[in-house]
Amino acid sequence: MIGVLTHHWAKADKIAEARTLLDGNGLAQSKAPGFGSRETLYSLSDPTKITTLVIWDSNDIYDAWRASPERAVAMAGAEELWSQPPESERFEVA
């Protein structure tokens, strides 16, 4: 299993929209094969920072999700919400 930790920074006037978009992405992910679980974290020190931790069965399954049409639909228009590009890193789950 892998964990994918992604930090997103919403534009200050787009926080609600960013949260809604990421919630929709989480719902779409939950229906994908190989999805394990997902947590959303809201920074206490930076209200624009939204972090997600998603557990997948494997790198290949996560790569398939990233290339899927379902993800493209779920994340449509996301780039307009971010003040900087999201940062993502993959981890092996112990």
C-alpha positions as CSV (number, residue, x, y, z in Angstrom):
1,M,0.0,0.0,0.0
2,I,1.0,3.6,-0.5
3,G,-0.1,6.9,1.0
4,V,-0.2,10.0,-1.1
5,L,0.1,13.2,0.9
6,T,-0.9,16.3,-1.1
7,H,-0.8,19.9,0.1
8,H,-3.1,22.4,-1.7
9,W,-3.0,26.2,-1.2
10,A,-6.3,27.8,-2.1
11,K,-6.6,31.4,-3.1
12,A,-7.8,33.3,-0.1
13,D,-11.1,34.1,-1.8
14,K,-11.6,30.6,-3.1
15,I,-11.2,28.5,0.1
16,A,-14.9,27.3,0.2
17,E,-14.8,26.4,-3.5
18,A,-11.5,24.5,-3.1
19,R,-12.9,22.5,-0.2
20,T,-15.9,21.6,-2.2
21,L,-13.8,20.6,-5.2
22,L,-11.5,18.4,-3.0
23,D,-14.5,16.8,-1.3
24,G,-15.9,15.9,-4.7
25,N,-12.6,14.5,-5.7
26,G,-12.5,12.4,-2.6
27,L,-16.0,11.0,-3.3
28,A,-14.8,10.1,-6.9
29,Q,-11.7,8.5,-5.5
30,S,-13.7,6.4,-3.0
31,K,-15.4,4.7,-6.0
32,A,-12.1,3.8,-7.8
33,P,-10.6,0.3,-7.7
34,G,-7.8,0.1,-5.2
35,F,-8.8,3.0,-3.1
36,G,-8.2,2.5,0.7
37,S,-9.1,5.6,2.6
38,R,-8.8,9.4,2.6
39,E,-8.4,12.0,5.3
40,T,-8.6,15.8,4.7
41,L,-6.6,18.1,7.0
42,Y,-7.2,21.8,7.4
43,S,-4.1,23.8,8.6
44,L,-4.6,25.6,11.9
45,S,-1.9,28.1,11.0
46,D,-2.8,28.8,7.3
47,P,-6.5,28.7,6.4
48,T,-5.7,28.4,2.7
49,K,-3.8,25.2,3.2
50,I,-5.7,21.9,2.6
51,T,-3.9,18.7,2.9
52,T,-5.1,15.2,1.9
53,L,-3.8,11.8,2.7
54,V,-5.1,9.1,0.5
55,I,-4.2,5.4,0.8
56,W,-4.1,3.3,-2.4
57,D,-3.3,-0.4,-2.9
58,S,-0.3,0.3,-5.1
59,N,1.5,2.9,-7.2
60,D,0.1,1.4,-10.4
61,I,-3.4,1.8,-9.1
62,Y,-2.8,5.4,-8.1
63,D,-1.3,6.2,-11.5
64,A,-4.4,4.7,-13.1
65,W,-6.6,7.0,-11.0
66,R,-4.5,10.0,-12.0
67,A,-5.0,9.2,-15.6
68,S,-8.7,8.4,-15.4
69,P,-11.5,10.4,-16.9
70,E,-13.2,10.3,-13.5
71,R,-10.4,12.3,-12.0
72,A,-10.3,14.7,-14.8
73,V,-14.0,15.5,-14.3
74,A,-13.6,15.7,-10.5
75,M,-10.7,18.1,-10.7
76,A,-11.9,20.2,-13.6
77,G,-11.2,23.9,-13.0
78,A,-8.9,23.2,-10.0
79,E,-6.0,25.2,-11.3
80,E,-8.1,28.4,-11.0
81,L,-8.5,27.8,-7.2
82,W,-4.8,27.4,-6.2
83,S,-2.5,30.2,-5.2
84,Q,0.5,27.9,-6.0
85,P,0.8,24.4,-7.5
86,P,-0.1,21.5,-5.2
87,E,2.7,19.5,-3.8
88,S,2.4,15.7,-3.6
89,E,4.6,12.9,-2.3
90,R,4.1,9.2,-2.1
91,F,4.9,7.0,0.9
92,E,5.0,3.3,1.6
93,V,2.5,2.4,4.3
94,A,4.1,0.4,7.1
